[in-house]
Amino acid sequence: MGESDRYQEYKHLSRRRFSLGQPGNALVALVAINLVVFFLVMITRVFFLQTHQGEGMQTLDFDAIKWVALPAGLGQLARTPWTLFTFMFAHGGGKDAIPQIVTIVSNMLWLWAFGYIMQDLSGNKLIFPVYIYGSLLGAVFYLTAVNAIPSLRPFIENGYLSGAEPGTAALAIAVTALAPGYKIFRHLGSGIPVWVLTGAYVIIKLVIGINTGNPTGLAFAGGCIAGYLFVRLYRRGTDLSTWMIQFYEWISNLFTPGKKQNSNQSKEKIFYNTGGRSPYQKTPNLTQQRVDEILDKISQKGYHFLTDEEKNILRRASEEDL
């Protein structure tokens, strides 16, 4: 049984768990952060222009994106170190609004497409880590190239890196490496393998990068490499997302101290059927609550972390259409 087929037995059960309003939905949170930062950048520019009318070119040159975008110059980066983390969520910039809107819509559609597949394969666990690793390695590629290659040094003064492309590229390569046979658009014949979608995405981005002559295409390449390396290490037993998840849970538990205790109690809950059987023989009780608990586990960690008992419960729930 392939990776894509393995998840179909419970997909109709979990589809509602990945709905737009689900608490802890990493994909929705990631898209929301990008959109919020975009609107803040746009609103800040409009507000500045309205309150500084009549000040000439100085006003026209104002661009709020430079507050959150990664500068190409290392000296500028030393003065704005927070941009190493904010650039991956930053869109906007420039005087024309239409190209900015087209860019953010395009980026969010690609991000949603590959993020949804990642969510279907591994739950919410890997989305943010892969996105962040891809963005950071993309930043390393960009900064190294601009500051080391003589032909790119003109970008040091005014160039900057922003947007979701490196992180999305990492997700695209990661889902393809995890399950190259995963099918999309299954209603069209036998479906389309995810590697076709990934190939189209990479070609489109490379063509755009070549036509614009912008070194940000190097950041895209860094994101692709990060996605591949993440999955390669993941398959070998090295999960680079662990420390991020533990750090997030530690921060979360600081504000909700009772959360961890309640969560552990829920995980340790076992249902027994003692009618005519040994009290030590455990039998899974097929209830909606039990199914929901397993779906939550899939959402957070992924299908391959389920025990055989939990997989059997999902299989029974699927057959009985619970």
Residue pairs with C-beta under 8 A, 6 or more apart in sequence:
2 179
2 181
3 121
3 178
3 179
3 181
3 182
4 179
4 181
4 182
4 183
6 303
7 120
7 121
7 303
9 314
9 315
9 318
10 295
10 298
10 303
10 314
10 315
10 317
10 318
11 120
12 318
13 291
13 295
13 314
13 317
13 318
13 322
14 295
14 298
14 299
17 295
17 296
17 298
17 299
18 25
18 27
18 116
18 119
18 120
18 299
19 25
20 28
22 28
22 299
24 124
24 299
24 300
25 124
26 115
26 119
26 124
26 125
26 127
26 128
27 112
27 115
27 116
27 118
27 119
27 124
27 127
30 111
30 115
30 127
30 128
30 131
31 108
31 111
31 112
31 115
33 89
34 89
34 91
34 104
34 107
34 108
34 111
34 164
35 104
35 108
37 68
37 86
37 89
37 90
37 91
37 92
38 90
38 91
38 92
38 100
38 104
40 64
41 64
41 65
41 68
41 90
41 91
41 92
41 93
42 92
42 97
42 100
44 64
45 62
45 63
45 64
45 92
48 59
48 62
48 64
49 59
49 62
52 59
52 62
53 59
60 95
63 93
63 94
64 92
64 93
65 90
65 91
65 92
65 93
65 94
65 160
65 162
66 93
66 160
67 80
67 83
68 82
68 83
68 86
68 87
68 89
68 90
68 162
69 83
69 86
69 87
69 90
69 93
69 160
69 161
69 162
70 77
70 83
70 84
70 87
70 139
70 142
70 143
70 160
70 161
70 162
71 77
71 80
71 83
71 159
71 160
72 142
72 143
72 146
72 147
72 155
72 156
72 157
72 158
72 159
72 160
72 161
72 215
73 147
73 156
73 157
73 159
74 143
74 147
77 83
77 84
77 143
84 136
84 139
87 135
87 139
87 160
87 161
87 162
87 163
88 131
88 132
88 135
88 136
88 139
88 163
88 164
88 166
88 167
89 164
90 162
90 163
91 100
91 103
91 104
91 107
91 162
91 163
91 164
92 100
92 104
92 162
93 100
93 160
93 162
94 100
103 163
107 163
107 164
107 165
107 168
108 164
110 164
110 168
110 172
110 201
111 164
111 167
111 168
111 171
113 197
114 168
114 171
114 172
114 175
114 197
114 198
114 201
115 127
115 131
115 171
117 175
117 182
117 184
117 194
118 126
118 127
118 130
118 171
118 174
118 175
118 178
119 127
119 299
120 182
121 175
121 178
121 179
121 182
121 302
121 303
122 178
122 301
122 302
122 303
122 304
123 297
123 298
123 299
123 300
123 301
123 302
123 303
124 299
124 300
125 241
125 245
125 300
125 301
125 302
126 174
126 234
126 241
126 302
127 171
128 244
129 230
129 240
129 241
129 244
129 245
130 167
130 170
130 171
130 174
130 226
130 227
130 230
130 241
131 164
131 167
131 168
131 170
131 171
132 167
132 244
133 170
133 226
133 227
133 230
133 240
134 166
134 167
134 168
134 169
134 170
134 171
134 222
134 223
134 224
134 226
134 227
134 230
135 164
135 166
135 167
135 170
135 223
136 226
137 166
137 170
137 222
137 223
137 225
137 226
138 161
138 165
138 166
138 167
138 169
138 170
138 218
138 219
138 220
138 221
138 222
138 223
138 226
139 161
139 166
139 219
139 222
140 222
141 218
141 219
141 221
141 222
142 161
142 215
142 216
142 218
142 219
142 222
145 152
145 215
145 218
146 152
146 153
146 155
146 156
146 159
146 215
147 153
147 156
152 215
155 215
159 215
161 216
161 219
163 216
165 205
165 216
165 219
165 220
165 223
166 219
166 220
166 222
166 223
166 226
167 223
168 223
169 201
169 202
169 205
169 220
169 221
169 223
169 224
169 227
170 223
170 224
170 226
170 227
170 230
171 227
172 197
172 198
172 201
172 202
172 224
172 227
173 198
173 223
173 224
173 225
173 227
173 228
173 231
174 227
174 228
174 230
174 231
175 182
175 194
175 198
176 194
176 195
176 198
177 227
177 228
177 231
177 232
178 231
179 194
180 193
180 194
180 195
181 193
181 194
182 193
182 194
183 190
183 191
183 192
183 193
183 194
184 191
184 192
184 193
184 194
184 197
185 191
185 192
202 224
205 217
205 220
206 217
206 220
208 217
209 216
209 217
209 220
210 217
230 240
233 239
233 240
234 240
249 260
252 259
253 259
253 260
266 293
267 293
269 293
270 282
271 282
271 283
271 284
271 285
271 287
271 290
272 279
272 282
272 283
273 283
273 285
277 283
282 309
284 290
284 309
284 312
284 313
286 313
286 316
286 317
286 320
286 322
288 322
290 313
291 313
291 314
291 317
291 322
294 306
294 310
294 313
294 314
297 305
297 306
297 310
298 305
298 306
306 314
316 322
